[in-house]
Amino acid sequence: MSAAALIVAAGRGARAVTQASQPKQYCQLGGVPMLTRTLAAFAAHPGITDILVVIHPDDVALYEQASAPYADALLPAVTGGARRQDSVRLGLEALARNAPSYVLIHDAARPFADEALIGRVIEALSGSPGALPCLPVTDTLKREEHGRIAGTVPREGLLRAQTPQGFDFDAILTAHRAAARDSTLDFTDDTSVAEWFGLDVAIVEGSEHNRKLTTAEDLMIADQLLRQGSAPAGTVRVGSGYDVHRLGPGDSVMLCGVRIPHSKTLMGHSDADVGLHALTDALLGTIADGDIGAHFPPSDARWRGASSDVFLKDAGARIKAHGGTIVHADITLICETPKIGPHRDAMRGAIADILGLDISQVSVKATTNEQLGFVGREEGIAAMATATVMLP
């Protein structure tokens, strides 16, 4: 059963006076745009087959920048309408061209949805046409009249609704189309549309971390927590990479971003920098995001002769989009010649510059293959890499 994610990012965020008057969904949270963080959870979830974002027509440039780490995984963005309800319907109509079984509708302003929450919503849809993540109301509720307390509202049976809200795709599209025919109807979320249309909605457990960032204060607090490392405890991940390229006629080799004079050159579709290729794969491994060939296939003419720093920068951006921090990078070059020692610090500096690290976080080592095998016969050069990354 296919499940698409529909991310609603067309709002103006009237209650949040944001950085440089940007809509809040593009503001930086810990150095990463909010929308990028929102996309990360859905792009990484194995149950999500498609992702479509609904945006405001004035936000195309902001959207392209924020969505760049996941451009390959996203359907073309759709322009939203005057109300959230209209934006969702337009997104559903776009998805209808290749209708999924299920759709999860999520607010871009909830950037901390996690894999477990998304999984609970998808699982609930196997037994219900709708699924709503909720949390109990724990605060005492008061009713106000003319600036004074007029009474206490019983909180028993009251729930705080969250997103993503999941639905049978055909059912919620039909409900939204029906609601659009009555201009007097104005719904603030999609389970309200489902309720009005008579669809059964199951309740699933929400998440306290999955908060909606609404005000300028919300944004400031989230940004400070992320920047200060006060978010929930992080996870250390270690990824490994290996690459090899054969040697052919030439006068230099590219290794770890440094061109070294040599009697041969490394052969490949790009500049064949085995050190940067191995490190790129190691970084991608920490976020389980495939390998270098999946993102930059050698069959694509765009990467013919490309400098490998492009690949490494992309891997670094993907980790940043996940809220991750690169802690350390370690590369071992395996070759008989050229001598690596004289160029080691230049290589470390090049990698540090590409990834925005301090040179102390980068290690480059080298060894020969004791004249054994293809490396020993100087037919090629190999590299191994290990990357250590902290993820929230």
Steps between C-alpha positions, in 0.01 A plus 500: 500500500651835394497798738569856387589792724334834426686783675301824535742795481295774334416704811621847588553445875322818604563435871876475458708804416782309336856554387515750212121472472534144372207260540573297812533169313822629341656644816816346636474255790845409620642616168257297287176629339191373680358348181823307442466342844136418431586328171782299660272273706278409205785459252667253736188295579482168307118510493480829308506454123445860382531848649321806366525849649238774460663845497408866464566643151735762649721236665641311201862605559478435874344160435763395249777584747335327797403188303830460314633212715192295406437625146532150355235363738237772450216534252469844336369754751142628468381856557251528786175691540366776723424265791671193640195298394545619140872425505444144617239436232733631227775272630264202500393575143866496394556166672191357330690465171673197652272445795664337804309268732550731797597860556654658810426874519751690712562861598843633403500683834538167685867423425552238771278213387690175533508159334298331774217755479479472122500121530212503751284708267568276199432186703164634624381553143486124443186495715352848458453757220652767726762523776572793730799524735387652829620580850284548810431851629691538827451869577192628678275673245315824569224679313534876457235769469576873474852458632396303808491131589147375442545136593711184486467262207517127586799352321386137513475365148683799346800439277767712331502421127830475311618421151576296293135409461462187290218401266389261233593712199181464297283564806666824610521633143126440459434672833709806408332528162159492668604763756627729223152517351371684810679833540364546853706208632840581648697219665825543693621142461430199284336279759238776528428451131488124556261536797270727300499250213428206732836323487608296801826627652710284732708651779871420519757609755658837421840630608591780740797584278268550202409855596366758258718810487257790478639816658830685476574379853446138392756545223751668729477227765532218246796669333679557832444142615636358178800733490588437862470125461218490756270297280428136593815288536677438173602181324854436379517324165808371322507439125763335281591543136731335245594600149754399236596639159743365248805694385550599138713732289535848644715741697320544835248348742226663709506368857292646784449824310870554418657462157833317523747470210538135397595285205141376468147623567193349661230401251131554564184681393577791737847601614530151660607634841484173695552672835205737465285224347562267793428777752180598317373143531598489867302818572196376307520179700447685828155613384417183302470702179640265238838555339672742268382315189135533603523879515757559225470209254789461256241468223413870550708719269479789751763335718754424224829643621329656806706604799424259783461780752149537353413149621652552843323835550168336413554225758585763761183695416289188535638438849436863594142469375452212744619729779825306511855611580810346349731418791794337321614380158776241455640399158761236419655508152646172371764544232863429418552847354476797521630578849210636708694639798606830335139572404318373810430836664388655170254211462372544854454871440315442173255257661452731799417789268251295297312378808537811717709315761807583700808330360537319834183305412653353184753217484677384184726195510670290237642151460644291220373156403849348534512463119214249513194497276386772261610775741841340537535484124406873485194425291272701727456688827248416773366688800309416816317758711319516831265783597364572847180706518280618787128496418224643723 
